[in-house]
Each structure stands twice: as structure tokens, then as C-alpha cells.
Amino acid sequence: MPRPIRASINLEALRHNYQLAKIRSGNAKAFAVIKANAYGHGLANAITAFGDIADGFALLDIEEARKLREAGLQQPIALLEGFFEPADLADVMALGLTPAIHGEAQLKMLERASLDAPIDVLLKVNSGMNRLGFTADNFTAALARLRALPGIRSITPMTHFARADDEMGIAGQLGVFRSLTAGLDLPVSLANSAALLRFPEAIGQITRPGIILYGSSPMPDLQSAEAIGLRPAMTLSSEIIGTQSIQSGDKVGYGGTFTANGPMRIGTVACGYADGYPRHAPTGTPILVGGRRTRVLGRVSMDMLACDLTHLEEAGVGTPVTLWGEGLAADEVATAAGTISYELFCALAPRVPVQVKGLDR
């Protein structure tokens, strides 16, 4: 019998979440962000779920873009970090990709290249994130240089919001962006997941929903995934593989970080940080055992973690456990562990078997 841990990917949930993002996008096109192996959900699964409904896609890697084209997808594909060397431009043209142009080095590569086919580009504005993009000092010159190139078919200014998910909001960055692009009569790409949900003034002509496609909220402290109408797309589950009865003063796990204050019953779950569960998840992190809530106890180890079965008399070896997903929001687990659901999803280890369900599977 294989080790009982497994991840389940629900294609119907992915599809539902994209359709919700599309509704929120209004008349704008919604490019499904499928970078990082579709946030850990599998590129092939994203192709199946979104392939016939997405207006476009956004990712980082040319080889991932190639897989979309090989699957027969014809929609626009944005390269969010653009290209990295002149040789990449051959693939950009051959695959019909839309690279983000975010710095002087890329501009020079384009100016030195002989573009055999016209390409569309995104022109990245650094409106305050201060990672990539042209600032107010050099945006206008960059735009003029792109416009002077005969191989550039279309230009879409874009930016990325740093604080669309908190109380600061986007007003400052949006103001910078609008001051630079006013009167240009160009389509723009602005809204990530949080902006799409909170700031309709930032929808533009192309939205870029990411985390909401996978069933999590970009701001769980402000609005839960359930309240948004999202469905969890990944469920990580396992089983109880052992139990222990302990007494007051007994400690649990490496370092003895949890001490019982009375008689307790402990369950050991076949899941640890080598499976992608966060090692830093503290005592109290929620977990479902047999569909009932309980808590993680002590330090998460490589292959196992402990949970409290004191009030779950019926639980024992073989009882199913949900680490996150259906019935237990990944956002709640992530918050308890001091991280975000993005990290939980992306950290799913290759050794965890994945089951795909939905869409007649």
C-alpha cells in the first residue's frame, strides 16, 4: 500500500474560479496567470481547465508557453518577465508570445534584433513596486523607442500593484500610471486578483487574475475565498497512521515544543515538510480529522506531524485527514502558519501523488 498522502486537483473548481474572474473583469480580457506550474496545480491541469475559455495566459517561461502552443492553444500568451537574451526572440516570434519590456537591456536587444515577424509587447511601468519597469523619468523615452521599431505591432502599458490587498490600496500607483499614460490611446493591463476584486477603476483592457483562479483570497483578512464565491482547487489529504496517549507534562515532537497540561490522545499524520506542509506551522494550526476540526501539536517534522485527538474518540489509524482544501480553507492554514496560500500551493512536493478530478475525469 502506498503512503496515504495525496493531493487532489479539481478541474471544475479551476474553471468555476476563472469564470468568476471573467465576470469581475467586465468587458476586459482576463489572462489566466499560470506561472509557477499553475501555482503548484499543474500546467497540464491549467491547460485542461482554462484552455477553451481563457482570453489569454500569463506565465514566465518560454518552455511552458511552448507547451500551451503544442496543446493547440491560440490565445495570447504574456511573458511577465519578458525575454532574457537575444536568442529568446526567435521563440517569441515563432510562438507568437507577448513579452513584457521592463528595462533598458531588453530595449537594446529589440533594437539590435531583426524581427522576422511582428510582435506585441507589454511595456512595464514601475509605478511604485520598485521591482521591474520604467519610471516616470524614462517611460516616455522607452515608449518612443518601441514605437520606432518596425517589428512592434502593438504596445500595452502595464503595471503591478504592491498593496491592492491591504488598506493602502492602489491610489498612489494608479495615479503614477495614469499620469504617464494619459492621452496615449493605448490598451492597458492593470488589475491583479486583489485589484480585480476591490478596485474596478483599475480593470483596464486586460486583467491578470492569479491566486483567485486556484480558490484562495488575495486578502483573506479582508474577504474570505468563500465570501468571494471561490472554490478550492487543491485539497491535500492524508490519514492517521498512529496514536499515542500522553499525560500532563509529556512533550510532543522535536524540541518538545508542546507540553500537555493533562491527559491527551495524540494522532500522527503522514504529512510533513518534505511533502510541502510548512515546518513553521505552530501548535494550533487547524486540521480536519474525519471531517472534524482539531489542531496541529508541536513541531512539524519531515514526514509526519502530530494532531490533537483528545476530543475525537472515534478517530484512529486510517481516519482521513484534510491538511487544506475542501472543508478547510488553505488561507486559514496559511494564516496560522504565518504565510500565504500561494506558498502552500507552490511548495507541494513532487513526492506527493496527485489525483485529478472533474470535467468527466
N, C-alpha and C positions, 0 to 999 in steps of 0.2 A: 504494500500500500504506500503510495507517495505521501510525503509530508502534507498535512491538511491545509496549509495556507494557500490562498488563491486570490486573484483579482478578477472581478467581473466588469466588463465594459458594456454598457447599454447603448446600442446604436440609436434606438428610438429616443432615448433621453438626449443624446447629442443633437439629433435632428430637431427635436422639440425646442431645445435651447437656442439653436440658430434661428429658427422661425420666430422666436420671441425677440431676438436681437434685430431681425429684419423688420419686424413691426415697429420696434422702437426707432429704427433708422428712417422711418417715413419714406420719402422719395429718394433718399440717398442709397447708393450701393453699399452693401455690407460685405467686407472682405473678411473671411474667416481666418483668424490668426492661428496657425497650426505649427508654429515653431516648437522647438524642443520636443520633437516626436509627438506633436499634438498634446503638449503639456503632459507627457507621460502616458497618454491614452492610445498611442499607436498611430503612425501616419496612415497605414492602410485602413484603419478604422475610420479615421477622419475622411479619407477619400470615399469610403462607402457611405458614410452618413451625410456628408455635405456635397458630394460630387455633382449631384444633379440639381441642387437647389442654391448653392452659394453663388453670389455675384462675382466673387474673386477670392483669392487666397493671399495670405501674407506669411512669409517664413524667412529664414536666414540663409539656408544652404542651397547652393545650386544643384547638388545631387538630389536633395529632397524635391526640388522643383522638377527635376528630370523625371522623377517617379510619378509626379502628377501628370506630366505630359504623356508618359508611357502608358498611364491608365486611361488615356483618352480625354483628359480634361482640357478644355479650350479656354477657360476663363482667364482673365488677367491674374498674374502671379507677381506680387510685390516682394522684392528682396529688401527687407527692412534695414539691413546694414550695407546694402549695395554690393559692389564688387570689390575685390581686394588686390587684384593685379591685372595688368593689361590683357593677359591671356583669357581672363574670365569673360571678356566682352564677346568672344566668339560664341560662348554658350548663351550669353544674354540674348544675342541676336537669334541664334538657332532655335532657342526655346521660347522666344517671344516674352522675355521677362521684363519687369519694370523695376529697375534698381533705384534705391534711394541714393541721392547725391548729397553727401553731408560734409564734404571738406575739399580743401584745395588739391590734395593728391588725386582724388577722383576726377576733378575737373581737368587736371592736366592730362590724365590718362585718356579722357574723352577727346581732348583737343589734339592729341598726338595720334589717335586711332583713325583708321579708315573704316568707317561703319558701312558695311555692305548692305545692311537692312536698317530701316528706320526703327528707332526705339522710343518708348515712352519712359519718362523718368519722374520720380518724386524728388522735389527739392526741399531738403530738410532745413527747417528754421529752428535755431536754438532760441527758444522764447523764454528760457529760464531753467530748464532741466540741467543744462551745462554738461551734457554728455557728448552729443554729436550735433552738428548743424551749423549753419551760417548765422551770424549775429546781425544786429542792426547795422554794424559797421561794414559788413561785406556781403550782405544778402543781395542788394540791388546789382552789384557788380557781377556776382555769381549768376544771377538770372540773365543778365545781358550776355554773358559768355555762353551760356547754354543756348540762348536764342540765336546766337550767331553760328551755331553748329548746324550744318545742313542735315545731319543724321538724326537730329532730335525731333520727333514727331509731335510730342505733347509734353507739357510740364505741369505737374500738380504740386503746388506748395503743400507741405505737411509740417506738423509739429507733434510733440508728445507731451502730455500734461503730467507734471510731477505730483500734484496734490488734488487731483479730481476726486479722490476717495476720502478726503477729510474736510475739516471745517474751513480750511484756507480756500479751497475751491480753485477755479481757473481764471478768475477775472484778470489778474495781472498778466498771465501768459497770453490769454486771448487778446488782451489789449495790445501787447507787443506784436503778436502775429498780424492782427488786423491793420496796425499802423504800417506794416511793411508790405502787405498785400492789397491794400485798398486801391481800387481803380484798375487792377490788373486784368480783370475779367478772365480769371483762371479758376478751374475747379480746385477745391481744397480738401485735404484729408486731415481731420482733427480728432474725432472722438474715439477714445479707447472705451473699454467696458464701463468704467465709472462715469466718464463724461456722457456716454450714451444714455445712461440711466438717470443722471442728475441734471445735465445741462443741455437742454435741447438747442440752445443758441450755438452750440459747438458741433452740431451734426455735420454740417458741410455737405459735400457731394459724395464722399467715401468715408464710411466708418470702419473701425478696425476692432470688432469685438474679439476678446481673447478669453479671459477666465470664465466669463458667463456662459460660454459655449460648453464648458465642462461641468456646469452645475453649481458653481460657487460664486459667492458675492465678492465684489472687489472692495466692499466696505461693510463687513459683517457687523461692525459695531454700530452702524447707522441703519442698515437694512439687511435682513437675512435673505439667503437664497430662496427660502420658501416664500417669503413675502414678495419677492420679485416675480415668482412664478417659475423658478428654475427647477430642473430635476437632476438629481445626482447621476453622473455618468459612470463613475468608478466606485465600486464597492470592494474594499479589502476585507477579507474574512479568513477565519481560521477555526480552531477548536481548542477546547481544554484538553491538555494531554496529561495532566497530573494534578493532584490536590494534596494539600498539607493542612493539618490542624496545628495551630500555634497558641501560645499562652501569652499573658501580659508580660511585656519586657522582651519578647522574642523579636528579632530583627529579620528583615526580608531583603534578599538580593545583595549584589556587590556593594560594599561600603556600608551596609546596614543602614541605609538612609531612611528606612521606615521602621518604626518600633510600634508593636501592638500595645494598646492600652487595656486589653482584655482578651478573652478567648476569641479566636478568629479562625475562619476557614479560608484558605488561600487557593486560588486556581493558577495553574501555569499554562500560558498560551503559546502555541507555536508561532511566534512572530517576534522579531527583534530588529535591531537597527540594520543588520545585514539584509533584511527584507525591504527596508525603506521606512520603517517606523522610526520616528525621531527619538534618538537616545536621550535628548534633553526633556522629553515629556515627563512631567513630575507626578508624584503621587496626587491623585485626584483627577487626572485626565480621564474623561468619560470613555466608556467602552460598553458594548452590549453583549450580554451573555444570555443565550436563549431568548433573545428579544427584550431582555430587561436591562435597565441601566445599572451599571456599577462603576468602579473606578480602578485605574491602574495603581499599583502599590510599588514603591521602591524604584530602583534604577532599572531602566530597560537594558537588557544585555544583547549580545549579538544575535542570538537565535530564539530568545524567549523573553516574555515579560510576565509579571505577576499581577493578578487582579483579586479583588475582594469578593468572596463568595459567601460571606457570613450570613447575609440575608437571602441567599439564593439556595435554599435547601435542596432543590431539585437538580441543581447543576452538578455535573461531574464529568468524568472523562468522556469525550465525544460530544459534549454540548457545544453547539455552534457559537461562534464569537464574531461580532462585527467590529472592526477597528475603525472604519469610517465608511460612509456611503449611505445606502438605503437604510433609513431609520436613525442614522446618526450623522449629522452634517459634518463634512470634512472641515468646514470653517470652525466649528465648535472645538474639534480636536486640535486644530492648528492653534487657535487662540489659547487654549490651555497649555500648549507646549511652547508658547512664545514665538510662533512662526506664522506662516500664511499657508493656505491650502495649495497655492502654486508649488511650494516646496515639497509638500507631501506627495502630490501627484508626480512631479518630475523625479522624485527620489525613489520611486518604485523600482526595486532591484530586478535585474534580469532573471534571477533565480526563481522569482515568483511566477507560477503558471498563470496565464491569462485566459479567461473564458470570455468569448464574445457572444452577446445575445441581442435579440431584437432584429427587426427588418427581415422576418421569416427565417431566422437562423435557428 
